[in-house]
Amino acid sequence: MPDKILTPAQMAEVDRMAIMRGPFDGLRLMENAGRAVAGAILERHAGAARFDVLCGPGNNGGDGYVVAAELSAAGLDVAVWASAEPRAGSDAEKAAANCPVPAWPLADFRPSDGAVVVDALYGAGLSKPVEGIDAAAIDHCNAAGAIVVAVDLPSGVSGLTGKVLGTAFRATDTVTFVRRKPGHLLYPGRELCGEVLVAG
């Protein structure tokens, strides 16, 4: 029987209902997601020389801060690169506050040899083209052939259509949650996801 898929809007509703029903709040769901991603990274890429976690201002970035904290706790060399401050009062802001790894400006990021890049800039709900420093970071990674682990979906890929909005990461692995989204299965997103791992 084929796996069911969820659109980004349906996934957002699943999260909303899960928070409403409890026992976990939004931060706890974010922590669970980040730990799942960190676990996949430790299983597949623990020998990397360095881990660069790229965080956006939304929930995907919040997942990234949890990933960075988990990798740091495992004794790995981790750097966080933020495109913007997390939204005030958000779960992402709380996750950032709980992360012991200081954040550097994404504009200064360049991929390095032997490093794994964790893409936590945007998730499946992206609805507009990626531009500016986010697009530059993506293009630097693609040009360098960096190993990229995407959180939810490679940033720049529409979770609904699989189309590239501006530019998009070419991921080695993608860790998504609960169910695959259309963007994991529709081209060109399908070929940009690498191996898709479904957590939870």
Secondary structure, DSSP 8 states (H G I E B T S, - for coil): ----B--HHHHHHHHHHHHHH-S--HHHHHHHHHHHHHHHHHHHHTT-SEEEEEE-SSHHHHHHHHHHHHHHHTT--EEEEESS---TTSHHHHHHHT--S-EEEGGG----TTEEEEEES--TT--S---HHHHHHHHHHHHHT-EEEEESS-TTB-TTT--BSS-----SEEEEESSB-HHHHSTTHHHHS-EEEEE-
